[in-house]
């Protein structure tokens, strides 16, 4: 079995372990022909030492609604299935997983470079998982060498990624979120004057302070985090 096949099998195993289904589904490699008839899937791209495009389809929509806890459009299938996609991406090594969106995945499933797994429950099809690995080079212990960064990841220098500045967080129940009204105050978990977090596609990469430039908010970087700090 090749290294790529090992990654693909490990990714689907990690995915099914985190899917919000009543029982853990079983995975077996498939042609993907049946999944190609499903109009939409939850899709995300992973960029790192080994990059990949991931897509998952779960046919039991009732299970997804139960996992979301609400029928509100504020919580999408992408939100519910993202933890499973994160688990699948984690086996690929260090990198960042992009936003999980619900979109047409027929091209991904039809690509000859894509490996498709049928997800079954007691022998019946309950979904599909597609993974298209784009090997950019991987160093031992998932550490980047100079050659792997410059010679490999340099190919994706022009890829745009979402940079977010976060001043604090809090946890709220779905009930409280749906009850929000204009004028409501949400208390965050950070004191005034504390540094803001700078996140790249959801991964913490730096700390900074909020400033104003020409009447627009901006962030002045005060500290760049290394890979280990960003993952912690």
Secondary structure as UniProt FT lines:
FT   HELIX           3..18
FT   STRAND          26..30
FT   TURN            33..34
FT   HELIX           35..37
FT   STRAND          41..48
FT   STRAND          50..58
FT   HELIX           61..68
FT   TURN            73..74
FT   HELIX           77..90
FT   TURN            91..92
FT   STRAND          95..97
FT   STRAND          101..103
FT   HELIX           106..110
FT   TURN            112..113
FT   STRAND          115..121
FT   TURN            122..123
FT   STRAND          124..135
FT   HELIX           140..142
FT   HELIX           146..147
FT   HELIX           148..152
FT   HELIX           153..156
FT   TURN            157..158
FT   STRAND          163..166
FT   HELIX           174..178
FT   TURN            182..183
FT   TURN            192..193
FT   STRAND          196..200
FT   TURN            201..202
FT   STRAND          203..213
FT   TURN            214..215
FT   STRAND          216..224
FT   HELIX           227..231
//
